Amino acid sequence: MIRLSWQCKEFSALSNEELYCILRLRAEVFIVEQECIYQDIDNSDQVAVHMLGRHEEKLVCYARLLPPGEKYPAASIGRVVTSQRERRGGHGKQLMARSIAYCEEKWPGKGLTISAQQYLESFYQEMGFVTASSPYLEDGIAHVRMTRDT
C-alpha cells in the first residue's frame, strides 16, 4: 500500500490546481466510470471542508465534509472517491476515518448523515454507520441514508 499525505482545507484555501484535481477525480469516477450524468458542481463546495489524500502530489482520494444544516441537520460526508487505479489499498477506510475524526472534532455531538451508494452499505457499516432508510434512487443509482453518532 502506498503511503498518502493528508490535508483538510476550506474552499478558500484550495489552489486552482487543487480544485481542478478534485473536480477531475470526481468526474472520472462519478460521471465517466459510473456512467451517471448529474450536476456535480452544486454550490456546496464553497461551504465544505475538503479532505485530500495524495501520493507524490497526485490526488488519490477525496471527500467533501459539509457542516450541520447544509444538507442534513447533522454534518455530512459526501463525494467520497478513490482513484480507480488506487483502489483495494485501504485508502477509502483511511479517508473515512480521517473525515469522521475531523467532523467529530469540528462539529462535536452533531452526528453524521450520508447518502451512500447501496453496494457500499457494508463498507460504511464497518465505519460505524447505521442504515436509516430503505433504498432509493439518487441520480439513477440505488442509495441508502446512513447515520452515525459523534
One Martini backbone bead per residue (centre of mass of N, CA, C, O) as a GRO file, in nm:
protein
  150
    1MET     BB    1   0.096   0.036   0.023
    2ILE     BB    2   0.058   0.353  -0.013
    3ARG     BB    3   0.154   0.662   0.104
    4LEU     BB    4  -0.025   0.926   0.245
    5SER     BB    5  -0.114   1.256   0.225
    6TRP     BB    6  -0.282   1.500   0.437
    7GLN     BB    7  -0.568   1.723   0.380
    8CYS     BB    8  -0.757   2.006   0.518
    9LYS     BB    9  -0.985   2.227   0.334
   10GLU     BB   10  -1.098   2.508   0.254
   11PHE     BB   11  -1.199   2.657  -0.024
   12SER     BB   12  -1.017   2.922   0.000
   13ALA     BB   13  -0.743   2.726   0.024
   14LEU     BB   14  -0.762   2.642  -0.256
   15SER     BB   15  -0.623   2.578  -0.533
   16ASN     BB   16  -0.662   2.560  -0.859
   17GLU     BB   17  -0.528   2.280  -0.886
   18GLU     BB   18  -0.689   2.135  -0.665
   19LEU     BB   19  -0.970   2.181  -0.780
   20TYR     BB   20  -0.920   2.043  -1.049
   21CYS     BB   21  -0.850   1.759  -0.927
   22ILE     BB   22  -1.117   1.715  -0.789
   23LEU     BB   23  -1.309   1.742  -1.035
   24ARG     BB   24  -1.171   1.523  -1.202
   25LEU     BB   25  -1.211   1.281  -1.010
   26ARG     BB   26  -1.517   1.298  -0.991
   27ALA     BB   27  -1.568   1.264  -1.296
   28GLU     BB   28  -1.423   0.994  -1.349
   29VAL     BB   29  -1.615   0.835  -1.153
   30PHE     BB   30  -1.920   0.947  -1.146
   31ILE     BB   31  -1.952   0.994  -1.465
   32VAL     BB   32  -1.779   0.789  -1.628
   33GLU     BB   33  -1.758   0.515  -1.476
   34GLN     BB   34  -2.077   0.531  -1.371
   35GLU     BB   35  -2.261   0.658  -1.583
   36CYS     BB   36  -2.341   0.963  -1.449
   37ILE     BB   37  -2.562   1.214  -1.501
   38TYR     BB   38  -2.468   1.506  -1.315
   39GLN     BB   39  -2.461   1.773  -1.076
   40ASP     BB   40  -2.171   1.830  -0.916
   41ILE     BB   41  -2.193   2.136  -0.931
   42ASP     BB   42  -2.378   2.265  -0.623
   43ASN     BB   43  -2.274   2.497  -0.411
   44SER     BB   44  -2.111   2.327  -0.165
   45ASP     BB   45  -1.802   2.369  -0.179
   46GLN     BB   46  -1.784   2.655  -0.034
   47VAL     BB   47  -1.883   2.516   0.264
   48ALA     BB   48  -1.666   2.315   0.260
   49VAL     BB   49  -1.460   2.049   0.350
   50HIS     BB   50  -1.143   1.921   0.223
   51MET     BB   51  -1.036   1.589   0.167
   52LEU     BB   52  -0.690   1.498   0.103
   53GLY     BB   53  -0.526   1.233  -0.082
   54ARG     BB   54  -0.174   1.186  -0.136
   55HIS     BB   55   0.070   1.097  -0.399
   56GLU     BB   56   0.304   1.271  -0.512
   57GLU     BB   57   0.073   1.510  -0.564
   58LYS     BB   58  -0.146   1.297  -0.617
   59LEU     BB   59  -0.473   1.247  -0.637
   60VAL     BB   60  -0.648   0.969  -0.478
   61CYS     BB   61  -0.839   1.106  -0.251
   62TYR     BB   62  -1.184   1.207  -0.148
   63ALA     BB   63  -1.375   1.454   0.057
   64ARG     BB   64  -1.689   1.601   0.159
   65LEU     BB   65  -1.752   1.841   0.419
   66LEU     BB   66  -2.052   1.912   0.590
   67PRO     BB   67  -2.228   2.106   0.769
   68PRO     BB   68  -2.459   2.158   0.968
   69GLY     BB   69  -2.753   2.234   0.766
   70GLU     BB   70  -2.681   2.192   0.461
   71LYS     BB   71  -2.819   1.891   0.409
   72TYR     BB   72  -2.838   1.824   0.711
   73PRO     BB   73  -2.862   1.847   1.043
   74ALA     BB   74  -2.617   1.705   1.006
   75ALA     BB   75  -2.339   1.613   0.923
   76SER     BB   76  -2.139   1.555   0.612
   77ILE     BB   77  -2.036   1.292   0.385
   78GLY     BB   78  -1.903   1.333   0.053
   79ARG     BB   79  -1.763   1.253  -0.237
   80VAL     BB   80  -1.648   0.968  -0.214
   81VAL     BB   81  -1.308   0.907  -0.345
   82THR     BB   82  -1.123   0.675  -0.557
   83SER     BB   83  -0.900   0.593  -0.753
   84GLN     BB   84  -0.901   0.328  -0.957
   85ARG     BB   85  -0.582   0.264  -0.933
   86GLU     BB   86  -0.610   0.272  -0.582
   87ARG     BB   87  -0.766   0.037  -0.514
   88ARG     BB   88  -0.740  -0.190  -0.239
   89GLY     BB   89  -0.544  -0.006  -0.018
   90GLY     BB   90  -0.724   0.147   0.221
   91HIS     BB   91  -0.804   0.449   0.158
   92GLY     BB   92  -1.106   0.466   0.227
   93LYS     BB   93  -1.072   0.417   0.533
   94GLN     BB   94  -0.886   0.653   0.586
   95LEU     BB   95  -1.069   0.873   0.481
   96MET     BB   96  -1.306   0.820   0.675
   97ALA     BB   97  -1.157   0.840   0.944
   98ARG     BB   98  -1.065   1.137   0.899
   99SER     BB   99  -1.346   1.257   0.848
  100ILE     BB  100  -1.477   1.178   1.113
  101ALA     BB  101  -1.274   1.314   1.303
  102TYR     BB  102  -1.319   1.598   1.201
  103CYS     BB  103  -1.624   1.618   1.261
  104GLU     BB  104  -1.602   1.561   1.566
  105GLU     BB  105  -1.427   1.816   1.621
  106LYS     BB  106  -1.592   2.047   1.469
  107TRP     BB  107  -1.894   1.879   1.530
  108PRO     BB  108  -1.990   1.808   1.816
  109GLY     BB  109  -2.282   1.612   1.855
  110LYS     BB  110  -2.417   1.614   1.545
  111GLY     BB  111  -2.345   1.405   1.364
  112LEU     BB  112  -2.405   1.174   1.083
  113THR     BB  113  -2.483   1.199   0.727
  114ILE     BB  114  -2.551   0.975   0.452
  115SER     BB  115  -2.534   0.901   0.094
  116ALA     BB  116  -2.524   0.572   0.000
  117GLN     BB  117  -2.421   0.342  -0.185
  118GLN     BB  118  -2.554   0.036  -0.156
  119TYR     BB  119  -2.292  -0.139  -0.223
  120LEU     BB  120  -2.148   0.026   0.044
  121GLU     BB  121  -2.289  -0.040   0.316
  122SER     BB  122  -2.080  -0.227   0.465
  123PHE     BB  123  -1.850  -0.025   0.474
  124TYR     BB  124  -2.004   0.186   0.654
  125GLN     BB  125  -2.064  -0.006   0.886
  126GLU     BB  126  -1.759  -0.042   0.960
  127MET     BB  127  -1.765   0.289   1.028
  128GLY     BB  128  -2.053   0.317   1.212
  129PHE     BB  129  -2.293   0.293   1.034
  130VAL     BB  130  -2.653   0.333   0.994
  131THR     BB  131  -2.931   0.231   0.860
  132ALA     BB  132  -3.216   0.481   0.772
  133SER     BB  133  -3.316   0.339   0.496
  134SER     BB  134  -3.441   0.280   0.218
  135PRO     BB  135  -3.404   0.238  -0.088
  136TYR     BB  136  -3.288   0.484  -0.334
  137LEU     BB  137  -3.289   0.710  -0.594
  138GLU     BB  138  -2.977   0.862  -0.716
  139ASP     BB  139  -2.903   0.930  -1.019
  140GLY     BB  140  -2.984   0.609  -1.081
  141ILE     BB  141  -2.879   0.519  -0.789
  142ALA     BB  142  -2.856   0.318  -0.529
  143HIS     BB  143  -2.952   0.425  -0.200
  144VAL     BB  144  -2.862   0.513   0.146
  145ARG     BB  145  -2.933   0.616   0.454
  146MET     BB  146  -2.686   0.724   0.698
  147THR     BB  147  -2.575   0.694   1.044
  148ARG     BB  148  -2.379   0.879   1.304
  149ASP     BB  149  -2.241   0.910   1.596
  150THR     BB  150  -2.040   1.179   1.785
   0.00000   0.00000   0.00000
